[in-house]
Amino acid sequence: MRVVGLDIHRVFAEAVMLDDGKTRRLGRVGMTRDRLAAFARTLTHDDHVVVEATGNASAVAEVIRPSGRTSVGW
């Protein structure tokens, strides 16, 4: 299981991953529906995405969750 963390900002999210005990920076993801959806397609069904609880966290979860590849929680 991989854990992906998203630190959400206004125009981008900073993404990191914990995989097999190692932390890896995934970089910035644009905060548009298209860019978030493209990011979600890189995830697997075993991935767990943790989103910081900010005003637009719900909007991010709505875009990522339908991919069926991951669970999203905060």
PDB file with SEQRES, HELIX, SHEET and CRYST1 records, atoms N, CA, C and O in Angstrom:
SEQRES   1 A   74  MET ARG VAL VAL GLY LEU ASP ILE HIS ARG VAL PHE ALA          
SEQRES   2 A   74  GLU ALA VAL MET LEU ASP ASP GLY LYS THR ARG ARG LEU          
SEQRES   3 A   74  GLY ARG VAL GLY MET THR ARG ASP ARG LEU ALA ALA PHE          
SEQRES   4 A   74  ALA ARG THR LEU THR HIS ASP ASP HIS VAL VAL VAL GLU          
SEQRES   5 A   74  ALA THR GLY ASN ALA SER ALA VAL ALA GLU VAL ILE ARG          
SEQRES   6 A   74  PRO SER GLY ARG THR SER VAL GLY TRP                          
HELIX    1 AA1 ARG A   33  ALA A   40  1                                   8    
HELIX    2 AA2 ALA A   57  ILE A   64  1                                   8    
HELIX    3 AA3 ARG A   65  SER A   67  5                                   3    
SHEET    1 AA1 5 LYS A  22  GLY A  30  0                                        
SHEET    2 AA1 5 PHE A  12  ASP A  19 -1                                        
SHEET    3 AA1 5 ARG A   2  ILE A   8 -1                                        
SHEET    4 AA1 5 ASP A  47  VAL A  51  1                                        
SHEET    5 AA1 5 THR A  70  GLY A  73  1                                        
CRYST1    1.000    1.000    1.000  90.00  90.00  90.00 P 1           1          
ATOM      1  N   MET A   1       0.844  -1.188   0.000  1.00  0.00           N  
ATOM      2  CA  MET A   1       0.000   0.000   0.000  1.00  0.00           C  
ATOM      3  C   MET A   1       0.883   1.243   0.000  1.00  0.00           C  
ATOM      4  O   MET A   1       1.837   1.349   0.770  1.00  0.00           O  
ATOM      5  N   ARG A   2       0.546   2.167  -0.870  1.00  0.00           N  
ATOM      6  CA  ARG A   2       1.235   3.453  -0.902  1.00  0.00           C  
ATOM      7  C   ARG A   2       0.317   4.507  -0.292  1.00  0.00           C  
ATOM      8  O   ARG A   2      -0.904   4.436  -0.428  1.00  0.00           O  
ATOM      9  N   VAL A   3       0.918   5.481   0.378  1.00  0.00           N  
ATOM     10  CA  VAL A   3       0.167   6.593   0.944  1.00  0.00           C  
ATOM     11  C   VAL A   3       0.635   7.857   0.237  1.00  0.00           C  
ATOM     12  O   VAL A   3       1.828   8.156   0.200  1.00  0.00           O  
ATOM     13  N   VAL A   4      -0.319   8.593  -0.323  1.00  0.00           N  
ATOM     14  CA  VAL A   4      -0.026   9.822  -1.048  1.00  0.00           C  
ATOM     15  C   VAL A   4      -0.588  10.985  -0.246  1.00  0.00           C  
ATOM     16  O   VAL A   4      -1.759  10.971   0.134  1.00  0.00           O  
ATOM     17  N   GLY A   5       0.235  11.986   0.013  1.00  0.00           N  
ATOM     18  CA  GLY A   5      -0.206  13.172   0.733  1.00  0.00           C  
ATOM     19  C   GLY A   5      -0.272  14.361  -0.195  1.00  0.00           C  
ATOM     20  O   GLY A   5       0.637  14.580  -0.995  1.00  0.00           O  
ATOM     21  N   LEU A   6      -1.357  15.143  -0.092  1.00  0.00           N  
ATOM     22  CA  LEU A   6      -1.516  16.349  -0.892  1.00  0.00           C  
ATOM     23  C   LEU A   6      -1.634  17.556   0.023  1.00  0.00           C  
ATOM     24  O   LEU A   6      -2.560  17.649   0.829  1.00  0.00           O  
ATOM     25  N   ASP A   7      -0.689  18.478  -0.109  1.00  0.00           N  
ATOM     26  CA  ASP A   7      -0.723  19.752   0.599  1.00  0.00           C  
ATOM     27  C   ASP A   7      -1.298  20.764  -0.393  1.00  0.00           C  
ATOM     28  O   ASP A   7      -0.624  21.163  -1.342  1.00  0.00           O  
ATOM     29  N   ILE A   8      -2.533  21.171  -0.170  1.00  0.00           N  
ATOM     30  CA  ILE A   8      -3.275  21.957  -1.152  1.00  0.00           C  
ATOM     31  C   ILE A   8      -3.030  23.449  -0.991  1.00  0.00           C  
ATOM     32  O   ILE A   8      -3.096  24.002   0.106  1.00  0.00           O  
ATOM     33  N   HIS A   9      -2.745  24.077  -2.122  1.00  0.00           N  
ATOM     34  CA  HIS A   9      -2.605  25.528  -2.211  1.00  0.00           C  
ATOM     35  C   HIS A   9      -3.622  26.030  -3.233  1.00  0.00           C  
ATOM     36  O   HIS A   9      -4.396  25.240  -3.773  1.00  0.00           O  
ATOM     37  N   ARG A  10      -3.625  27.296  -3.494  1.00  0.00           N  
ATOM     38  CA  ARG A  10      -4.626  27.869  -4.391  1.00  0.00           C  
ATOM     39  C   ARG A  10      -4.507  27.350  -5.833  1.00  0.00           C  
ATOM     40  O   ARG A  10      -5.513  26.977  -6.437  1.00  0.00           O  
ATOM     41  N   VAL A  11      -3.301  27.325  -6.379  1.00  0.00           N  
ATOM     42  CA  VAL A  11      -3.151  26.950  -7.789  1.00  0.00           C  
ATOM     43  C   VAL A  11      -2.435  25.616  -7.999  1.00  0.00           C  
ATOM     44  O   VAL A  11      -2.341  25.138  -9.129  1.00  0.00           O  
ATOM     45  N   PHE A  12      -1.937  25.019  -6.934  1.00  0.00           N  
ATOM     46  CA  PHE A  12      -1.273  23.723  -7.049  1.00  0.00           C  
ATOM     47  C   PHE A  12      -1.375  22.976  -5.727  1.00  0.00           C  
ATOM     48  O   PHE A  12      -1.673  23.553  -4.682  1.00  0.00           O  
ATOM     49  N   ALA A  13      -1.119  21.675  -5.805  1.00  0.00           N  
ATOM     50  CA  ALA A  13      -0.989  20.838  -4.611  1.00  0.00           C  
ATOM     51  C   ALA A  13       0.414  20.241  -4.654  1.00  0.00           C  
ATOM     52  O   ALA A  13       0.884  19.823  -5.712  1.00  0.00           O  
ATOM     53  N   GLU A  14       1.061  20.203  -3.530  1.00  0.00           N  
ATOM     54  CA  GLU A  14       2.368  19.555  -3.410  1.00  0.00           C  
ATOM     55  C   GLU A  14       2.101  18.102  -3.036  1.00  0.00           C  
ATOM     56  O   GLU A  14       1.441  17.828  -2.034  1.00  0.00           O  
ATOM     57  N   ALA A  15       2.612  17.176  -3.837  1.00  0.00           N  
ATOM     58  CA  ALA A  15       2.318  15.759  -3.628  1.00  0.00           C  
ATOM     59  C   ALA A  15       3.565  14.997  -3.197  1.00  0.00           C  
ATOM     60  O   ALA A  15       4.649  15.181  -3.752  1.00  0.00           O  
ATOM     61  N   VAL A  16       3.388  14.132  -2.189  1.00  0.00           N  
ATOM     62  CA  VAL A  16       4.456  13.244  -1.717  1.00  0.00           C  
ATOM     63  C   VAL A  16       3.880  11.845  -1.568  1.00  0.00           C  
ATOM     64  O   VAL A  16       2.668  11.665  -1.455  1.00  0.00           O  
ATOM     65  N   MET A  17       4.766  10.860  -1.569  1.00  0.00           N  
ATOM     66  CA  MET A  17       4.311   9.483  -1.448  1.00  0.00           C  
ATOM     67  C   MET A  17       5.188   8.728  -0.457  1.00  0.00           C  
ATOM     68  O   MET A  17       6.409   8.887  -0.442  1.00  0.00           O  
ATOM     69  N   LEU A  18       4.555   7.912   0.364  1.00  0.00           N  
ATOM     70  CA  LEU A  18       5.254   6.974   1.233  1.00  0.00           C  
ATOM     71  C   LEU A  18       5.036   5.599   0.630  1.00  0.00           C  
ATOM     72  O   LEU A  18       3.912   5.100   0.590  1.00  0.00           O  
ATOM     73  N   ASP A  19       6.118   4.990   0.160  1.00  0.00           N  
ATOM     74  CA  ASP A  19       6.035   3.701  -0.529  1.00  0.00           C  
ATOM     75  C   ASP A  19       7.121   2.794   0.014  1.00  0.00           C  
ATOM     76  O   ASP A  19       8.311   3.071  -0.138  1.00  0.00           O  
ATOM     77  N   ASP A  20       6.707   1.712   0.645  1.00  0.00           N  
ATOM     78  CA  ASP A  20       7.649   0.735   1.198  1.00  0.00           C  
ATOM     79  C   ASP A  20       8.643   1.389   2.159  1.00  0.00           C  
ATOM     80  O   ASP A  20       9.834   1.079   2.155  1.00  0.00           O  
ATOM     81  N   GLY A  21       8.120   2.302   2.983  1.00  0.00           N  
ATOM     82  CA  GLY A  21       8.948   2.964   3.992  1.00  0.00           C  
ATOM     83  C   GLY A  21       9.803   4.101   3.478  1.00  0.00           C  
ATOM     84  O   GLY A  21      10.537   4.715   4.251  1.00  0.00           O  
ATOM     85  N   LYS A  22       9.725   4.397   2.187  1.00  0.00           N  
ATOM     86  CA  LYS A  22      10.525   5.470   1.608  1.00  0.00           C  
ATOM     87  C   LYS A  22       9.622   6.603   1.156  1.00  0.00           C  
ATOM     88  O   LYS A  22       8.572   6.378   0.553  1.00  0.00           O  
ATOM     89  N   THR A  23      10.045   7.829   1.455  1.00  0.00           N  
ATOM     90  CA  THR A  23       9.299   9.012   1.056  1.00  0.00           C  
ATOM     91  C   THR A  23       9.829   9.510  -0.280  1.00  0.00           C  
ATOM     92  O   THR A  23      11.037   9.578  -0.507  1.00  0.00           O  
ATOM     93  N   ARG A  24       8.893   9.855  -1.159  1.00  0.00           N  
ATOM     94  CA  ARG A  24       9.276  10.345  -2.478  1.00  0.00           C  
ATOM     95  C   ARG A  24       8.433  11.561  -2.823  1.00  0.00           C  
ATOM     96  O   ARG A  24       7.208  11.528  -2.702  1.00  0.00           O  
ATOM     97  N   ARG A  25       9.086  12.637  -3.254  1.00  0.00           N  
ATOM     98  CA  ARG A  25       8.371  13.836  -3.681  1.00  0.00           C  
ATOM     99  C   ARG A  25       7.843  13.606  -5.087  1.00  0.00           C  
ATOM    100  O   ARG A  25       8.603  13.261  -5.991  1.00  0.00           O  
ATOM    101  N   LEU A  26       6.539  13.798  -5.273  1.00  0.00           N  
ATOM    102  CA  LEU A  26       5.927  13.631  -6.580  1.00  0.00           C  
ATOM    103  C   LEU A  26       5.850  14.939  -7.350  1.00  0.00           C  
ATOM    104  O   LEU A  26       5.637  14.944  -8.563  1.00  0.00           O  
ATOM    105  N   GLY A  27       6.025  16.049  -6.642  1.00  0.00           N  
ATOM    106  CA  GLY A  27       5.997  17.355  -7.298  1.00  0.00           C  
ATOM    107  C   GLY A  27       4.664  18.046  -7.158  1.00  0.00           C  
ATOM    108  O   GLY A  27       3.815  17.671  -6.350  1.00  0.00           O  
ATOM    109  N   ARG A  28       4.510  19.072  -7.976  1.00  0.00           N  
ATOM    110  CA  ARG A  28       3.295  19.881  -7.925  1.00  0.00           C  
ATOM    111  C   ARG A  28       2.266  19.388  -8.928  1.00  0.00           C  
ATOM    112  O   ARG A  28       2.587  18.982 -10.044  1.00  0.00           O  
ATOM    113  N   VAL A  29       1.014  19.441  -8.484  1.00  0.00           N  
ATOM    114  CA  VAL A  29      -0.123  19.077  -9.322  1.00  0.00           C  
ATOM    115  C   VAL A  29      -0.984  20.322  -9.444  1.00  0.00           C  
ATOM    116  O   VAL A  29      -1.370  20.913  -8.436  1.00  0.00           O  
ATOM    117  N   GLY A  30      -1.287  20.723 -10.669  1.00  0.00           N  
ATOM    118  CA  GLY A  30      -2.142  21.890 -10.885  1.00  0.00           C  
ATOM    119  C   GLY A  30      -3.529  21.669 -10.315  1.00  0.00           C  
ATOM    120  O   GLY A  30      -4.051  20.554 -10.352  1.00  0.00           O  
ATOM    121  N   MET A  31      -4.121  22.719  -9.791  1.00  0.00           N  
ATOM    122  CA  MET A  31      -5.431  22.607  -9.148  1.00  0.00           C  
ATOM    123  C   MET A  31      -6.586  22.865 -10.112  1.00  0.00           C  
ATOM    124  O   MET A  31      -7.544  23.565  -9.783  1.00  0.00           O  
ATOM    125  N   THR A  32      -6.478  22.287 -11.310  1.00  0.00           N  
ATOM    126  CA  THR A  32      -7.608  22.302 -12.232  1.00  0.00           C  
ATOM    127  C   THR A  32      -8.163  20.884 -12.291  1.00  0.00           C  
ATOM    128  O   THR A  32      -7.468  19.918 -11.976  1.00  0.00           O  
ATOM    129  N   ARG A  33      -9.403  20.774 -12.690  1.00  0.00           N  
ATOM    130  CA  ARG A  33     -10.037  19.455 -12.769  1.00  0.00           C  
ATOM    131  C   ARG A  33      -9.244  18.528 -13.687  1.00  0.00           C  
ATOM    132  O   ARG A  33      -9.029  17.365 -13.346  1.00  0.00           O  
ATOM    133  N   ASP A  34      -8.809  19.021 -14.835  1.00  0.00           N  
ATOM    134  CA  ASP A  34      -8.065  18.185 -15.785  1.00  0.00           C  
ATOM    135  C   ASP A  34      -6.744  17.694 -15.218  1.00  0.00           C  
ATOM    136  O   ASP A  34      -6.392  16.526 -15.386  1.00  0.00           O  
ATOM    137  N   ARG A  35      -6.017  18.564 -14.555  1.00  0.00           N  
ATOM    138  CA  ARG A  35      -4.716  18.162 -14.005  1.00  0.00           C  
ATOM    139  C   ARG A  35      -4.875  17.218 -12.817  1.00  0.00           C  
ATOM    140  O   ARG A  35      -4.090  16.283 -12.659  1.00  0.00           O  
ATOM    141  N   LEU A  36      -5.887  17.457 -11.980  1.00  0.00           N  
ATOM    142  CA  LEU A  36      -6.148  16.541 -10.867  1.00  0.00           C  
ATOM    143  C   LEU A  36      -6.581  15.171 -11.378  1.00  0.00           C  
ATOM    144  O   LEU A  36      -6.173  14.144 -10.837  1.00  0.00           O  
ATOM    145  N   ALA A  37      -7.407  15.157 -12.420  1.00  0.00           N  
ATOM    146  CA  ALA A  37      -7.851  13.890 -12.991  1.00  0.00           C  
ATOM    147  C   ALA A  37      -6.668  13.131 -13.594  1.00  0.00           C  
ATOM    148  O   ALA A  37      -6.584  11.910 -13.460  1.00  0.00           O  
ATOM    149  N   ALA A  38      -5.763  13.838 -14.251  1.00  0.00           N  
ATOM    150  CA  ALA A  38      -4.570  13.197 -14.812  1.00  0.00           C  
ATOM    151  C   ALA A  38      -3.715  12.605 -13.695  1.00  0.00           C  
ATOM    152  O   ALA A  38      -3.184  11.503 -13.835  1.00  0.00           O  
ATOM    153  N   PHE A  39      -3.582  13.329 -12.595  1.00  0.00           N  
ATOM    154  CA  PHE A  39      -2.838  12.823 -11.439  1.00  0.00           C  
ATOM    155  C   PHE A  39      -3.516  11.571 -10.885  1.00  0.00           C  
ATOM    156  O   PHE A  39      -2.846  10.591 -10.562  1.00  0.00           O  
ATOM    157  N   ALA A  40      -4.840  11.606 -10.777  1.00  0.00           N  
ATOM    158  CA  ALA A  40      -5.585  10.467 -10.233  1.00  0.00           C  
ATOM    159  C   ALA A  40      -5.377   9.215 -11.084  1.00  0.00           C  
ATOM    160  O   ALA A  40      -5.364   8.104 -10.554  1.00  0.00           O  
ATOM    161  N   ARG A  41      -5.218   9.378 -12.371  1.00  0.00           N  
ATOM    162  CA  ARG A  41      -5.007   8.219 -13.251  1.00  0.00           C  
ATOM    163  C   ARG A  41      -3.657   7.546 -13.004  1.00  0.00           C  
ATOM    164  O   ARG A  41      -3.451   6.411 -13.433  1.00  0.00           O  
ATOM    165  N   THR A  42      -2.737   8.224 -12.321  1.00  0.00           N  
ATOM    166  CA  THR A  42      -1.440   7.616 -12.013  1.00  0.00           C  
ATOM    167  C   THR A  42      -1.496   6.768 -10.748  1.00  0.00           C  
ATOM    168  O   THR A  42      -0.540   6.059 -10.434  1.00  0.00           O  
ATOM    169  N   LEU A  43      -2.606   6.835 -10.020  1.00  0.00           N  
ATOM    170  CA  LEU A  43      -2.753   6.114  -8.765  1.00  0.00           C  
ATOM    171  C   LEU A  43      -3.299   4.714  -9.009  1.00  0.00           C  
ATOM    172  O   LEU A  43      -3.918   4.449 -10.040  1.00  0.00           O  
ATOM    173  N   THR A  44      -3.064   3.820  -8.052  1.00  0.00           N  
ATOM    174  CA  THR A  44      -3.588   2.466  -8.143  1.00  0.00           C  
ATOM    175  C   THR A  44      -4.759   2.302  -7.182  1.00  0.00           C  
ATOM    176  O   THR A  44      -5.007   3.171  -6.347  1.00  0.00           O  
ATOM    177  N   HIS A  45      -5.473   1.195  -7.300  1.00  0.00           N  
ATOM    178  CA  HIS A  45      -6.625   0.952  -6.417  1.00  0.00           C  
ATOM    179  C   HIS A  45      -6.197   0.725  -4.970  1.00  0.00           C  
ATOM    180  O   HIS A  45      -7.025   0.828  -4.066  1.00  0.00           O  
ATOM    181  N   ASP A  46      -4.929   0.421  -4.733  1.00  0.00           N  
ATOM    182  CA  ASP A  46      -4.426   0.217  -3.369  1.00  0.00           C  
ATOM    183  C   ASP A  46      -3.910   1.493  -2.715  1.00  0.00           C  
ATOM    184  O   ASP A  46      -3.620   1.497  -1.518  1.00  0.00           O  
ATOM    185  N   ASP A  47      -3.792   2.564  -3.471  1.00  0.00           N  
ATOM    186  CA  ASP A  47      -3.269   3.814  -2.920  1.00  0.00           C  
ATOM    187  C   ASP A  47      -4.272   4.466  -1.973  1.00  0.00           C  
ATOM    188  O   ASP A  47      -5.485   4.395  -2.171  1.00  0.00           O  
ATOM    189  N   HIS A  48      -3.734   5.092  -0.953  1.00  0.00           N  
ATOM    190  CA  HIS A  48      -4.541   5.884  -0.020  1.00  0.00           C  
ATOM    191  C   HIS A  48      -4.053   7.318  -0.126  1.00  0.00           C  
ATOM    192  O   HIS A  48      -2.867   7.595   0.054  1.00  0.00           O  
ATOM    193  N   VAL A  49      -4.978   8.231  -0.420  1.00  0.00           N  
ATOM    194  CA  VAL A  49      -4.631   9.644  -0.571  1.00  0.00           C  
ATOM    195  C   VAL A  49      -5.101  10.390   0.665  1.00  0.00           C  
ATOM    196  O   VAL A  49      -6.260  10.285   1.067  1.00  0.00           O  
ATOM    197  N   VAL A  50      -4.196  11.138   1.257  1.00  0.00           N  
ATOM    198  CA  VAL A  50      -4.507  11.952   2.427  1.00  0.00           C  
ATOM    199  C   VAL A  50      -4.443  13.409   1.986  1.00  0.00           C  
ATOM    200  O   VAL A  50      -3.423  13.871   1.474  1.00  0.00           O  
ATOM    201  N   VAL A  51      -5.538  14.121   2.189  1.00  0.00           N  
ATOM    202  CA  VAL A  51      -5.641  15.516   1.767  1.00  0.00           C  
ATOM    203  C   VAL A  51      -5.783  16.376   3.015  1.00  0.00           C  
ATOM    204  O   VAL A  51      -6.581  16.075   3.903  1.00  0.00           O  
ATOM    205  N   GLU A  52      -5.005  17.443   3.071  1.00  0.00           N  
ATOM    206  CA  GLU A  52      -5.148  18.326   4.222  1.00  0.00           C  
ATOM    207  C   GLU A  52      -6.557  18.920   4.227  1.00  0.00           C  
ATOM    208  O   GLU A  52      -7.155  19.118   3.170  1.00  0.00           O  
ATOM    209  N   ALA A  53      -7.067  19.194   5.381  1.00  0.00           N  
ATOM    210  CA  ALA A  53      -8.432  19.698   5.514  1.00  0.00           C  
ATOM    211  C   ALA A  53      -8.451  21.208   5.307  1.00  0.00           C  
ATOM    212  O   ALA A  53      -8.305  21.978   6.255  1.00  0.00           O  
ATOM    213  N   THR A  54      -8.634  21.620   4.056  1.00  0.00           N  
ATOM    214  CA  THR A  54      -8.752  23.035   3.716  1.00  0.00           C  
ATOM    215  C   THR A  54     -10.082  23.245   3.021  1.00  0.00           C  
ATOM    216  O   THR A  54     -10.850  22.302   2.826  1.00  0.00           O  
ATOM    217  N   GLY A  55     -10.344  24.464   2.655  1.00  0.00           N  
ATOM    218  CA  GLY A  55     -11.610  24.798   2.019  1.00  0.00           C  
ATOM    219  C   GLY A  55     -11.882  24.027   0.745  1.00  0.00           C  
ATOM    220  O   GLY A  55     -13.031  23.672   0.479  1.00  0.00           O  
ATOM    221  N   ASN A  56     -10.846  23.753  -0.059  1.00  0.00           N  
ATOM    222  CA  ASN A  56     -11.101  23.063  -1.313  1.00  0.00           C  
ATOM    223  C   ASN A  56     -10.716  21.583  -1.275  1.00  0.00           C  
ATOM    224  O   ASN A  56     -10.582  20.961  -2.329  1.00  0.00           O  
ATOM    225  N   ALA A  57     -10.536  21.011  -0.093  1.00  0.00           N  
ATOM    226  CA  ALA A  57     -10.204  19.590   0.012  1.00  0.00           C  
ATOM    227  C   ALA A  57     -11.339  18.718  -0.530  1.00  0.00           C  
ATOM    228  O   ALA A  57     -11.082  17.694  -1.163  1.00  0.00           O  
ATOM    229  N   SER A  58     -12.567  19.106  -0.293  1.00  0.00           N  
ATOM    230  CA  SER A  58     -13.700  18.327  -0.790  1.00  0.00           C  
ATOM    231  C   SER A  58     -13.726  18.299  -2.312  1.00  0.00           C  
ATOM    232  O   SER A  58     -14.030  17.267  -2.911  1.00  0.00           O  
ATOM    233  N   ALA A  59     -13.413  19.414  -2.931  1.00  0.00           N  
ATOM    234  CA  ALA A  59     -13.398  19.480  -4.393  1.00  0.00           C  
ATOM    235  C   ALA A  59     -12.311  18.569  -4.959  1.00  0.00           C  
ATOM    236  O   ALA A  59     -12.526  17.910  -5.976  1.00  0.00           O  
ATOM    237  N   VAL A  60     -11.154  18.526  -4.315  1.00  0.00           N  
ATOM    238  CA  VAL A  60     -10.063  17.655  -4.758  1.00  0.00           C  
ATOM    239  C   VAL A  60     -10.488  16.192  -4.621  1.00  0.00           C  
ATOM    240  O   VAL A  60     -10.275  15.395  -5.534  1.00  0.00           O  
ATOM    241  N   ALA A  61     -11.082  15.844  -3.493  1.00  0.00           N  
ATOM    242  CA  ALA A  61     -11.525  14.467  -3.271  1.00  0.00           C  
ATOM    243  C   ALA A  61     -12.561  14.047  -4.313  1.00  0.00           C  
ATOM    244  O   ALA A  61     -12.555  12.898  -4.754  1.00  0.00           O  
ATOM    245  N   GLU A  62     -13.441  14.952  -4.711  1.00  0.00           N  
ATOM    246  CA  GLU A  62     -14.451  14.631  -5.719  1.00  0.00           C  
ATOM    247  C   GLU A  62     -13.813  14.256  -7.050  1.00  0.00           C  
ATOM    248  O   GLU A  62     -14.314  13.378  -7.752  1.00  0.00           O  
ATOM    249  N   VAL A  63     -12.716  14.911  -7.401  1.00  0.00           N  
ATOM    250  CA  VAL A  63     -12.053  14.623  -8.675  1.00  0.00           C  
ATOM    251  C   VAL A  63     -11.256  13.336  -8.590  1.00  0.00           C  
ATOM    252  O   VAL A  63     -11.262  12.550  -9.538  1.00  0.00           O  
ATOM    253  N   ILE A  64     -10.571  13.099  -7.481  1.00  0.00           N  
ATOM    254  CA  ILE A  64      -9.706  11.925  -7.352  1.00  0.00           C  
ATOM    255  C   ILE A  64     -10.498  10.653  -7.097  1.00  0.00           C  
ATOM    256  O   ILE A  64     -10.187   9.615  -7.682  1.00  0.00           O  
ATOM    257  N   ARG A  65     -11.489  10.702  -6.263  1.00  0.00           N  
ATOM    258  CA  ARG A  65     -12.237   9.501  -5.855  1.00  0.00           C  
ATOM    259  C   ARG A  65     -12.893   8.756  -7.015  1.00  0.00           C  
ATOM    260  O   ARG A  65     -12.827   7.527  -7.030  1.00  0.00           O  
ATOM    261  N   PRO A  66     -13.523   9.417  -7.989  1.00  0.00           N  
ATOM    262  CA  PRO A  66     -14.207   8.662  -9.045  1.00  0.00           C  
ATOM    263  C   PRO A  66     -13.296   7.779  -9.894  1.00  0.00           C  
ATOM    264  O   PRO A  66     -13.783   6.924 -10.633  1.00  0.00           O  
ATOM    265  N   SER A  67     -12.004   7.972  -9.801  1.00  0.00           N  
ATOM    266  CA  SER A  67     -11.098   7.154 -10.607  1.00  0.00           C  
ATOM    267  C   SER A  67     -11.211   5.686 -10.239  1.00  0.00           C  
ATOM    268  O   SER A  67     -10.854   4.814 -11.031  1.00  0.00           O  
ATOM    269  N   GLY A  68     -11.711   5.409  -9.027  1.00  0.00           N  
ATOM    270  CA  GLY A  68     -11.842   4.032  -8.578  1.00  0.00           C  
ATOM    271  C   GLY A  68     -10.502   3.387  -8.271  1.00  0.00           C  
ATOM    272  O   GLY A  68     -10.430   2.191  -7.986  1.00  0.00           O  
ATOM    273  N   ARG A  69      -9.450   4.173  -8.329  1.00  0.00           N  
ATOM    274  CA  ARG A  69      -8.105   3.643  -8.126  1.00  0.00           C  
ATOM    275  C   ARG A  69      -7.609   3.821  -6.703  1.00  0.00           C  
ATOM    276  O   ARG A  69      -6.577   3.260  -6.336  1.00  0.00           O  
ATOM    277  N   THR A  70      -8.317   4.580  -5.906  1.00  0.00           N  
ATOM    278  CA  THR A  70      -7.764   4.959  -4.617  1.00  0.00           C  
ATOM    279  C   THR A  70      -8.846   5.284  -3.613  1.00  0.00           C  
ATOM    280  O   THR A  70      -9.991   5.549  -3.977  1.00  0.00           O  
ATOM    281  N   SER A  71      -8.472   5.262  -2.345  1.00  0.00           N  
ATOM    282  CA  SER A  71      -9.365   5.781  -1.316  1.00  0.00           C  
ATOM    283  C   SER A  71      -8.848   7.149  -0.912  1.00  0.00           C  
ATOM    284  O   SER A  71      -7.640   7.387  -0.919  1.00  0.00           O  
ATOM    285  N   VAL A  72      -9.735   8.028  -0.567  1.00  0.00           N  
ATOM    286  CA  VAL A  72      -9.360   9.385  -0.187  1.00  0.00           C  
ATOM    287  C   VAL A  72      -9.895   9.641   1.208  1.00  0.00           C  
ATOM    288  O   VAL A  72     -11.063   9.373   1.489  1.00  0.00           O  
ATOM    289  N   GLY A  73      -9.049  10.156   2.080  1.00  0.00           N  
ATOM    290  CA  GLY A  73      -9.505  10.466   3.424  1.00  0.00           C  
ATOM    291  C   GLY A  73      -8.736  11.615   4.012  1.00  0.00           C  
ATOM    292  O   GLY A  73      -7.681  11.998   3.507  1.00  0.00           O  
ATOM    293  N   TRP A  74      -9.265  12.166   5.080  1.00  0.00           N  
ATOM    294  CA  TRP A  74      -8.580  13.214   5.835  1.00  0.00           C  
ATOM    295  C   TRP A  74      -9.023  13.173   7.245  1.00  0.00           C  
ATOM    296  O   TRP A  74      -8.566  13.977   8.059  1.00  0.00           O  
TER     297      TRP A  74                                                      
END                                                                             
